[in-house]
């Protein structure tokens, strides 16, 4: 498992807890998992290149020969954390969870499947908060 920070800074202990959380909750993906934190301009470029969409997004996720790449936009996470009254690190982890769930076959764009994905996100973010704040 690799974390690529690209100059991103996190609270002390965040990366260690993140690794622990991902190892426990996604054991089959953990060895091939890469989490990449990027700024808004980089995410905008990736979003256009890989999805054809203009503008930025919070997370992109890809499976490339069993290397699971989750790209997270730190600028979007910071803005949304303020907007929704969440902690920055929790917003980052929510995006990571969201990306990994997509890689695991979850989908929020198809009718009833959205409910299952959102429930799984809530379950996992609560596990994260219990681990990180204990």
PyMOL commands that set and color helices and strands:
alter all, ss='L'
color gray80, all
select helices_A, chain A and resi 14-25+27-30+40-51+74-84+88-103+113-132
alter helices_A, ss='H'
color red, helices_A
select strands_A, chain A and resi 2-4+33-38+59-64+67-73
alter strands_A, ss='S'
color yellow, strands_A
deselect
rebuild
show_as cartoon
